[in-house]
Amino acid sequence: MIRIDGLSHHIGAAPILQDIDLTLPRGKLIALIGPNGAGKSTLLRLVARLEPLQQGRIEIDGLDLATTPTERLALAMAVMGQQTHIASRLRVAELVGFGRWPHHHGRPRPADRAAIEAALEAFGLASFRDRFLDEISGGQAQRAHLAMTFAQGTDWLLLDEPLNNLDMAHSRALMARLAELVRGSGRSVVTVVHEVNYAAAWADHIVAMKNGRIVAEGAPEAVLTEPVLSALYDTPIEVSRHDDRPLVLHHHWHDQLGAPFPKQVELDQSFLH
């Protein structure tokens, strides 16, 4: 599990995260939700050790992030951030192959090549394996970076808005693939999700954030309620049911035409996400 104790983070004088105490369970698909500027991506980046820890403590499966060598952490967690642009001219299979570096350190073995092929198949990229990244679409490139993360073979996958650039079909397929990965292998996924219904349909555990704090956490049925979501997003939200899962109804434009843009502290920090 991931344990977060007493975590706070500032940029200059601006508080981004405040007094975060959180336990993320193993073997679950965990979704971080909340409005822009809530601190979701910052929290994920701190867990991924992409940002220096200012205050608090984070452990992943008993490994203290402040003292564990990077080489050891690379075998425990794989990370995909929002910025996935690579300037060099790489082929898709070469990019995916980078995910195996923590295992072979430049000397790939048959097991590494098999892991690369499995990742290409898992994300529907086998037919693109020899194409250069600048010859494929943004959505295909996004899937290639996900495949690289998947190929790393870690117990934890940390994904910051992985549905960016993906159309509806590929977004649904990705969430289904992540859910299958969790339930089939016991691996754990923590992902930032903007469209709440993807979290409602696929997540096992949801963490709702606002103004740098945890507002609610738990099973979808406990977090995705009308009072919690309406307060979280500062807009009236209805929740129905579909296939025994919550279904969030938030597109009632006829009720909100002419409504003012929400006045939120998060908007001032929206550049962080």
N, C-alpha and C positions, 0 to 999 in steps of 0.2 A: 504494500500500500504506500501511498504518498501522504506524508504527514507534514502539515504546515502549521507552525506555531509562532504567534506574535509577529506576523509579517506586516511590515509597513514599507512604503516606498514613496519617494518624492522626486519630482523633477524641479530643480530650483526650490522655490518656496511652495510650489503647488503639491498638495497631497494627492497621490494617485491611488494608492492602496492604504487602508487603515485597519490595523489590528485584525488581520486575517488569521483565524484558527480554523483549519479545515483538514478533514481526512478523506482521501479519495480511495475507494475500495478497489482491490485487485479484481481482475476478471470481469470488468464492466465496461460498457460504452458510456462514457461520461461526457455530457454536453455542458459547456459554459455558455449561458445566455445572458442577455441584458442589453440596455440601450447603448448607443455610441458613447464612448468615454467612460464606461462603467469600470474599466480596469481589467477586462477579460484577457486581452492579448498581453498586457503587462504581467499579469499573474502567470500566464503560460510561459512567457519568456524567462521569468525568474525561476520557475520550476525547471526549465530547460537549460538553465545557467547561461543564457544568452545575454543577461543583464547582471551586473554585480549586485549581490545581496547587501542591502543597506541595514536592515533591521529584521531580526527574526531568525528562524531555523527551518530548513526544509530537508526532509529525508525521503529517499525513494528505496523501498524495500530494505530499510535499515542503513542505507548508505547516506552519510552526511554530505550534502552537496558542497559544503564549504571546504571540505578536506579531501574528498574522493578524487583521485586522478582522473583526468578527462578520458584516458584510455579505458578505464574501468566503467565509467558512466556510459560510454559509447556502446558497451555491451548490455547495458540495462535499459536505455531509452533511445529512441530515434525521434528526431524533431523535423518538422516541416513548417517553416515560417511563412509569412505573407509574401516576402520578397524572394521570388524564385528565379529571377532573371540571371542567366549565366552568359557572359560575353563571349566566351570561347565557342568555337564551332564544334559541337559535340554531336555524336549520334545518340539516339535514344537509348540503345543498349549500353553505351558507354556511361551515360548519366546514371542509369539504374545500377550499373556495376559499382559506382562509388559507394553505394550502401554496404558493400561487402568489405570495404577497406579495414574497418576495425577488427575483422576476423583474419584477413590474410596479409595485411600490411605490404601489399604490392606483389604477393606471390599467390595468385588465385589457384585454388584446387578444384577438383571436380564438384565438390559440394557447393562451392561458391558459384560456379557456372550454373549449376542446377537451380540455385536460389534465384539467380538473375532471370533465368527462363521462366521459373514459376511466377515471379513478380510481373514479368511482361504479360504472361497469360492472364493472371488475376485481374489486371487492369485493362485488358483488351488492347494491348500494344504490340502483340507479336508481329503483326503485319507492318508495323512502323519501326521495327527494331533497328534498321539500318539507315533510317532517315535522319538528317540533321535537324536539330531543334528549331532552326529558323525556317524549316520546310513544313512544319506541322502547325496546327491551330493552337490558340491559347489554351483551349480546353484539353487538347491532347498533351500539351506540355505540362499542364497541371497534373494530369494523370501520371505522366512520366516521373515527376518529382515525388508523387505519392508512392509510385512503384519503387523508387529508390529508398524511401523511408521504410516501406514494407520489407524490402530485400535485406535490410539490416538485421532482421531476425530477432529484435529485442522483445522483452516482455511488455514494455510500455511504448506506445506511439503517441506523441504529442503533436497535434495538428492545429495550426492557426488558420481558421477559415478555409478549409480545404475545398469547399464548394465554389469558391471564386472561379469564374470563367467556365463553369460547367453548366450545361443546359439541364432542363428538367429531368430528362431520361438518365443522363450520366450522374446527376446529383442523387437521384433515387438509387441508381445502381451502386454508387459509392457507399452510401449509407447502409445499404443492404450488405455490401461486401464487408464493411467494417463490423456490422453486427454478426455476420457469419464468422469472421475472424475471431471475435471475442468468444462466441458461444462454441465454436468448433475447436479452438486451441487454447482457450484460457488466457490469451493475451489481453492486455488492457489498453484502451484508447481514451485519451482526453482530447476533446476537440471544441474549438470555438465555433458556434453556430449562430447565424443571424436570423434565419427563417425558423421560427419557433416550431413549426409543424414537422420539420425534419427531426428535431429533438423529440417531439411528442410521439412520432411514429417509431423511432429506432432506439432512443437512449434508454439505458437502464437506470441511470442516476443523473440528476440535473442539478447544477449549481447556478442560481440566479444572482446576478450582481448589479449593483447600482451605486454610483458615487464612491467607488472604491471599497465597498463593503459587501459582505454576503447577506443577501436579503432572505433567501430560502434555499434549502437543499434537501434532496431526497429522491424518492421515486417520482416518475412523471405525474402520477395521480395526486401526489402531495404538493408538488410545486406548481404545476400548470392548472391553477384554479383561477376563477374570475377575479377574486379580490387581490391575489398576489400579482397576477399579470397586469391588471389595470393600474395598480400602484407602481409596478415596475416600469411600465412604459408611459405612464401619465396619459392614458387614453382608455376609453371604455372598451373592454374586451370580453367577448362571450366564449365559453368553452362548451363544446358538445362532445359526443363520443362517436368513434368509428372503429370497427374491428376491436372493440374493447380497449381502445387507447384514446387519450384526450385528442380532441380536434379543436384547434384554436381558430376562432372566427374574428378576424380583425380588419376585414375589408368592407366595412359598412359605410361606403362613401356617401350614401344618401343621408346619413345621420351626421356627417362631419364636414360637408361642403362649407367652405368659408371659415372653418375652425382655425384659430391661430396656431402658428408653429409652436410646439411645446417649449416652454421656457425651462430649461434644465441646466444645471451646473455642468452636466456631461458634455453639452454642446461646446463649451469653451475648451474642452480637452479632446475634441473629436479627432484632431490630427494625430493622436496617439494610436488610433486604431484604424 
